Amino acid sequence: MIVSINKPELLNITDSLEHKTYFGANQVWYTKTWNREAGCGPTCASNITAYLAQTREKYKELFIPNSLEKKEFLKHMNELFKYVTPGAMGVNHVDKFVSGITQFAKDRGVLIETEVFSVENCFTKKRNAEKLTEFVCRGLTADCPLAFLNLSRGEETSLQAWHWITITSAEIKEGSLIATASDEGRAIQFDLLKWYLTTRMHGGLIFIK
């Protein structure tokens, strides 16, 4: 079974000068060095808020630019960076992401409600694969991309460690959960369940209702 946001094409960002199309934003578009190095969190937040603004009337104020042209989208990214702001260790907890994106919305007159699936940094109890799958299904069937924080990639070598990406769909199979995500302007696939069962640091997923 495959679950997905309804219109993934709304994350296609164009660069007319270079005649390129990207799947979601890329943190290297930031002009400042630190922002380029540590800006995966606000980049992910930019993807999600832009998508919601295009698909829900009540969230339209979350994305002000009138096009998905790269230079316009960068303005949106710069705004998100003011709220989902990396510290010395980046945006290294789901709570930091939630507080930042919530304040961003509030300052635009929009109230949002988030749901969080938090993964702790040690195996205090057996991890429940069904709970992860259920969360992913609820978020994507509600037509919201998922913000995904991965500090330790565990045994899933397709992922970058200490990184935020934007999940747009997932294929549920026996023993695996193959996610598709926007990562640095391109689509990647990886086994989210493998990550969940083997990561040894904090991480998690978030969606906006």
SULGIZI-V707243 format. One record per backbone hydrogen bond with DSSP energy under -1.0 kcal/mol. CO is the residue of the C=O (numbers start at 0). NH is the residue of the N-H. If there is no record, write none. Layout:
# SULGIZI-V707243
<<CO;NH> <CO;NH>>
This chain:
# SULGIZI-V707243
<<0;171> <2;169> <6;9> <7;10> <8;11> <10;23> <12;21> <13;69> <14;18> <14;19> <19;14> <21;12> <21;23> <24;184> <25;28> <26;29> <31;35> <32;36> <33;37> <34;38> <38;42> <39;43> <40;44> <41;45> <42;46> <43;47> <44;48> <45;49> <46;50> <47;51> <48;52> <49;53> <51;55> <55;58> <56;59> <58;61> <59;62> <67;13> <68;72> <69;73> <71;75> <72;76> <73;77> <74;78> <75;79> <76;80> <79;82> <79;83> <82;84> <86;89> <89;86> <89;91> <92;96> <93;97> <94;98> <95;99> <96;100> <97;101> <98;102> <99;103> <100;104> <101;105> <102;106> <104;107> <104;109> <105;108> <112;208> <114;206> <116;204> <118;202> <121;123> <127;131> <128;132> <129;133> <130;134> <131;135> <132;136> <133;137> <134;138> <135;139> <136;140> <137;141> <138;143> <139;142> <145;166> <146;205> <147;164> <148;203> <149;162> <152;155> <154;156> <155;158> <162;149> <164;147> <165;181> <166;145> <167;4> <168;179> <169;2> <170;177> <172;175> <175;172> <176;191> <177;170> <178;189> <179;167> <179;168> <180;187> <181;165> <184;22> <185;182> <187;180> <189;178> <190;194> <191;195> <192;196> <194;198> <202;118> <203;148> <204;116> <205;146> <206;114>>
